[in-house]
Amino acid sequence: MQKTILWKDAWQAITHSLDRYIAIILLIALGTFAFTGLKMAGPDMRATGAEFFAKHNLADVTVTSNYGINSTDRLTIQNLPEVKEATFGYFQDVKIKNQPDTLRIFSQSDNLSSYELIKGHFPKNKTEIALSYLLQKKYRLGQNITFNKPGILKNKTYKIVGFVKASEFLDKNPIGQTNIGSGHLTGIAVANHNAFAAPVYQIARIIFKNTANLSPFGIAYRNRVYNDQTKLQTALNQNRADKYDKYRAMYQKQYRQAAAKQLLKRGIVVNPAQIKVPQNKLKIAYPNYVINSREESQGYASYRADSERVEVLANVFPVFLFAVAALVSLTTMMRFVEEERTNIGTLKALGYGNGAIAIKFLLYSTSAAILGVILGASLGYTFLPNLIIKAYLASSTLGTDYQLNFAWGPLLISLTIALLATTVVSMITLAQTLKL
């Protein structure tokens, strides 16, 4: 009977000051909403990116060289103990005739850094091409496009058969620089391997063995890639001198043959091997290898940085909200205890102990904290991350599919802070009153 009276009195305390009770719930909910939402948006963004990278088997690093990737370079890459898988391909920068657009055309990669087909189909022969899906408004399927200078491409004119999304380029903005046209690449395109005619490959894509099962945005991943990248750079640099000598010899031979032909036109017969090549005619660049990790790829580093900035906000903005909630709770609970002073005296006179009297205040403050956390977390794990991720994906090629995850950490931290701001404050205030 005595317990029934206590619980009835406790519930009446809530209903008699419902507006104050709801105010505490909403303040706790607001702080929880901001904290959990900002804390989860970053991991959700990274999980979305990681899923996209895994789906397309994105390379850890790419290798390019001013003299291409020859057979010796391929063996060096494939034989490096740290390398799990490597593929080799071509690319060529071209300007579309009668258009301002400049494209970087890659040979299709099926294993590493694959492309996602958005519309149409992938190129099936050397006269077909698929453009970036970002160019759909300017070009159409079935349209023929012609390039001013095809470079290592076998043809000048290609038929557009599809639109694709490249896993190597996350940013919708201009993808890079080029030495033709306006100097800025408008987009990328994909052609069949048979569309290229070159004695050596232009690019190698590599996945390392020890990066599996690591978050592609984590420090551990970046450190491992950096270490493996350094070893790969050292191994490839050992090919530079031999490659330089071979190209120097080739250019000397070409110069001698050209000079011999010129002399022959004048009626002078000479053995090309006897012609001395002037040093100023052999100023060729020394071979070098450029190894780019995902950090250097378009949009990757900025996407990771954006996800980390959102988490940093979770350590700043919600603090003020929780501080306001704690201050309001302190004021509210002090007033509540003061208003209940008469009832406290009555209960003491009836023989109730301090623990029994505290039930009312425990129920009031703890229920408000728990309800506020539940309300705030229900939106913080869904609505706010959804809003933030959509905003960032608008400038990314990741698409509209994203992950919303759950983690206990932000919820438990919010609950702890909420209980400190309500229950602990109310108990301290009550204890001071009961001493009087």
ChimeraX attribute file (.defattr): number of C-alpha atoms within 10 A of each C-alpha:
attribute: neighborCount
match mode: 1-to-1
recipient: residues
	/A:1	5
	/A:2	8
	/A:3	10
	/A:4	9
	/A:5	9
	/A:6	18
	/A:7	15
	/A:8	11
	/A:9	15
	/A:10	19
	/A:11	13
	/A:12	14
	/A:13	18
	/A:14	20
	/A:15	11
	/A:16	10
	/A:17	11
	/A:18	12
	/A:19	11
	/A:20	16
	/A:21	21
	/A:22	15
	/A:23	17
	/A:24	26
	/A:25	26
	/A:26	19
	/A:27	25
	/A:28	34
	/A:29	30
	/A:30	22
	/A:31	28
	/A:32	33
	/A:33	29
	/A:34	25
	/A:35	30
	/A:36	32
	/A:37	29
	/A:38	27
	/A:39	26
	/A:40	27
	/A:41	28
	/A:42	25
	/A:43	23
	/A:44	22
	/A:45	27
	/A:46	22
	/A:47	19
	/A:48	19
	/A:49	22
	/A:50	16
	/A:51	16
	/A:52	17
	/A:53	19
	/A:54	15
	/A:55	13
	/A:56	18
	/A:57	17
	/A:58	23
	/A:59	24
	/A:60	23
	/A:61	23
	/A:62	22
	/A:63	22
	/A:64	17
	/A:65	17
	/A:66	12
	/A:67	18
	/A:68	20
	/A:69	22
	/A:70	15
	/A:71	12
	/A:72	12
	/A:73	22
	/A:74	16
	/A:75	11
	/A:76	15
	/A:77	25
	/A:78	15
	/A:79	12
	/A:80	15
	/A:81	12
	/A:82	19
	/A:83	17
	/A:84	16
	/A:85	15
	/A:86	18
	/A:87	19
	/A:88	18
	/A:89	17
	/A:90	25
	/A:91	22
	/A:92	16
	/A:93	23
	/A:94	24
	/A:95	21
	/A:96	18
	/A:97	15
	/A:98	10
	/A:99	12
	/A:100	10
	/A:101	16
	/A:102	23
	/A:103	24
	/A:104	20
	/A:105	22
	/A:106	23
	/A:107	22
	/A:108	23
	/A:109	18
	/A:110	11
	/A:111	15
	/A:112	24
	/A:113	25
	/A:114	19
	/A:115	22
	/A:116	16
	/A:117	16
	/A:118	14
	/A:119	16
	/A:120	14
	/A:121	16
	/A:122	23
	/A:123	22
	/A:124	13
	/A:125	12
	/A:126	17
	/A:127	20
	/A:128	23
	/A:129	30
	/A:130	29
	/A:131	27
	/A:132	21
	/A:133	21
	/A:134	17
	/A:135	16
	/A:136	14
	/A:137	7
	/A:138	6
	/A:139	15
	/A:140	15
	/A:141	17
	/A:142	14
	/A:143	10
	/A:144	15
	/A:145	17
	/A:146	17
	/A:147	20
	/A:148	14
	/A:149	15
	/A:150	17
	/A:151	16
	/A:152	15
	/A:153	24
	/A:154	14
	/A:155	17
	/A:156	16
	/A:157	18
	/A:158	20
	/A:159	18
	/A:160	25
	/A:161	21
	/A:162	24
	/A:163	26
	/A:164	23
	/A:165	24
	/A:166	21
	/A:167	21
	/A:168	20
	/A:169	21
	/A:170	23
	/A:171	19
	/A:172	16
	/A:173	16
	/A:174	13
	/A:175	19
	/A:176	13
	/A:177	14
	/A:178	16
	/A:179	10
	/A:180	14
	/A:181	17
	/A:182	13
	/A:183	11
	/A:184	16
	/A:185	22
	/A:186	21
	/A:187	21
	/A:188	24
	/A:189	25
	/A:190	28
	/A:191	27
	/A:192	21
	/A:193	19
	/A:194	14
	/A:195	22
	/A:196	23
	/A:197	14
	/A:198	13
	/A:199	11
	/A:200	14
	/A:201	21
	/A:202	21
	/A:203	21
	/A:204	23
	/A:205	23
	/A:206	24
	/A:207	22
	/A:208	20
	/A:209	14
	/A:210	14
	/A:211	19
	/A:212	12
	/A:213	7
	/A:214	14
	/A:215	15
	/A:216	22
	/A:217	22
	/A:218	11
	/A:219	11
	/A:220	13
	/A:221	17
	/A:222	19
	/A:223	12
	/A:224	16
	/A:225	22
	/A:226	15
	/A:227	12
	/A:228	22
	/A:229	23
	/A:230	13
	/A:231	15
	/A:232	20
	/A:233	17
	/A:234	12
	/A:235	16
	/A:236	21
	/A:237	14
	/A:238	12
	/A:239	16
	/A:240	17
	/A:241	12
	/A:242	12
	/A:243	18
	/A:244	17
	/A:245	12
	/A:246	12
	/A:247	17
	/A:248	17
	/A:249	13
	/A:250	12
	/A:251	17
	/A:252	21
	/A:253	16
	/A:254	13
	/A:255	19
	/A:256	20
	/A:257	17
	/A:258	13
	/A:259	16
	/A:260	20
	/A:261	16
	/A:262	13
	/A:263	13
	/A:264	12
	/A:265	9
	/A:266	9
	/A:267	9
	/A:268	10
	/A:269	12
	/A:270	15
	/A:271	9
	/A:272	17
	/A:273	12
	/A:274	9
	/A:275	15
	/A:276	11
	/A:277	15
	/A:278	10
	/A:279	8
	/A:280	7
	/A:281	10
	/A:282	14
	/A:283	10
	/A:284	11
	/A:285	11
	/A:286	14
	/A:287	17
	/A:288	19
	/A:289	20
	/A:290	14
	/A:291	18
	/A:292	15
	/A:293	18
	/A:294	20
	/A:295	15
	/A:296	13
	/A:297	18
	/A:298	18
	/A:299	21
	/A:300	20
	/A:301	14
	/A:302	15
	/A:303	22
	/A:304	19
	/A:305	13
	/A:306	16
	/A:307	23
	/A:308	18
	/A:309	13
	/A:310	20
	/A:311	19
	/A:312	14
	/A:313	15
	/A:314	20
	/A:315	13
	/A:316	11
	/A:317	14
	/A:318	21
	/A:319	17
	/A:320	12
	/A:321	20
	/A:322	23
	/A:323	16
	/A:324	16
	/A:325	25
	/A:326	22
	/A:327	15
	/A:328	18
	/A:329	29
	/A:330	20
	/A:331	14
	/A:332	19
	/A:333	26
	/A:334	19
	/A:335	13
	/A:336	20
	/A:337	21
	/A:338	15
	/A:339	11
	/A:340	15
	/A:341	15
	/A:342	11
	/A:343	14
	/A:344	20
	/A:345	14
	/A:346	12
	/A:347	16
	/A:348	15
	/A:349	10
	/A:350	9
	/A:351	10
	/A:352	15
	/A:353	11
	/A:354	14
	/A:355	9
	/A:356	16
	/A:357	20
	/A:358	19
	/A:359	15
	/A:360	19
	/A:361	23
	/A:362	18
	/A:363	17
	/A:364	22
	/A:365	26
	/A:366	20
	/A:367	18
	/A:368	26
	/A:369	30
	/A:370	19
	/A:371	19
	/A:372	27
	/A:373	30
	/A:374	20
	/A:375	18
	/A:376	26
	/A:377	25
	/A:378	17
	/A:379	19
	/A:380	28
	/A:381	27
	/A:382	18
	/A:383	14
	/A:384	20
	/A:385	27
	/A:386	20
	/A:387	12
	/A:388	18
	/A:389	21
	/A:390	17
	/A:391	11
	/A:392	14
	/A:393	19
	/A:394	13
	/A:395	15
	/A:396	18
	/A:397	19
	/A:398	22
	/A:399	14
	/A:400	11
	/A:401	11
	/A:402	19
	/A:403	17
	/A:404	17
	/A:405	14
	/A:406	14
	/A:407	12
	/A:408	8
	/A:409	12
	/A:410	21
	/A:411	21
	/A:412	13
	/A:413	14
	/A:414	27
	/A:415	22
	/A:416	14
	/A:417	22
	/A:418	31
	/A:419	22
	/A:420	18
	/A:421	25
	/A:422	29
	/A:423	24
	/A:424	17
	/A:425	21
	/A:426	26
	/A:427	19
	/A:428	13
	/A:429	19
	/A:430	23
	/A:431	14
	/A:432	10
	/A:433	14
	/A:434	15
	/A:435	6
	/A:436	5
